[in-house]
Amino acid sequence: MSHRKFERPRHGSLGFLPRKRASRHRGKVKSFPKDDPSKAPHLTAFLAYKAGMTHILRDVDKPGAKAHKKEVVEAVTVLECPPMVVVGVVGYVSTAKGLRALTTVWAEHLNDELKRRFYKNWYRSKKKAFTKYVKKYADGQKDIDAELEKIKKYCQVVRVIAHTQIRKLKIGQKKSHLMEIQVNGGDVAAKVAFAQDYFEKQMPVDAIFSQNEMLDVIGVSKGRGYEGVTTRWGCTRLPRKTHRGLRKVACIGAWHPAKVQYSVARAGQNGYHHRTEINKKVYKIGKGGIENNATTEFDLTEKSITPVGGFPHYGQVREDYMLLKGCVVGPKKRVVTLRKSLIEQTKRNALEEVTLKFIDTSSKFGHGRFQTMEEKAKFMGLRKKKVAA
């Protein structure tokens, strides 16, 4: 190739190849934070469901910055986080080839929403899952204790098995999502004792994350099907008069090597890719089941986090919720994995204390003006709909 007059960086990153559909629907944690035995045992991840987006108003606290002590409006994502239930513990042994699962211990009572995860067709099945395993608890759980001792003796890594309570959400699914969450802190015996204490208990999101914390979001992006090079790779459109289409790559390679190179933009699957996004700041963790969980010290309007008319394509947020700064991968109702940050946070953005002044709950379907239905009725007065009723 001869020299070129002007530089032209390539279109699209090769760091995300292959651009194909994710093999799993739930975001997989490929590496957990580094263990620190000096800390108390704690969990390092959680599963939440994306409800939608809204915006908040807050004062910036950054001495020296232009926006210091000024109000800013920022976009936030609302994630619904019903408590997870711990149902088991897995012990891993470190080998030369990586971790190897040594043994798994399950709790005595498991919910149907979890058992559905082990069946392709629940209503046609005999629902026999774990009926034999439960007998191990009948004789004073000698076998169970033996397995737990084995984990304490031989294992280096301990992870709990926890599932979501998907029946608490109204998203059209009854089969819960299941994942392994690593226990960090303390020695192995303390980790196992910590995991066993949590058996069959609910684990709320505020037991793992706190406000102003930075976390990582792992999930599968919104699927867009089969798309051409212009949308998929951001290639430039060809001139208008081009024969046989213009949303194409003009030249897909030289005569030799006599093949199409992997780095050439081609049409194919776009979206539904597995992605990890780091450093998302937690702006608020709200409790579910209480009224006015979106009221702040500065905005005394009595309102809950669900906007007027509900979140589009989602509905009401009834359980605990989390506000994360910015956007999150995936469409509404998508399960996303929240993981504790892998790095020590030192930047000013990460350490800034956030105080929310206002959380917007106007309708997200159109140009919402009113924060609550009561406010709307008060402003609009008697309307046809009400008269007919």
Helices and strands as residue ranges (DSSP letters): G 14-16, E 42-43, E 45-59, E 71-80, E 84-95, E 98-106, H 112-115, G 116-118, G 133-137, H 142-154, E 157-163, G 166-168, E 178-184, H 188-197, E 202-203, G 205-207, E 214-220, E 226-227, H 229-233, E 268-269, E 274-286, E 321-325, E 335-340, H 348-351, E 356-359, H 373-380, H 384-388
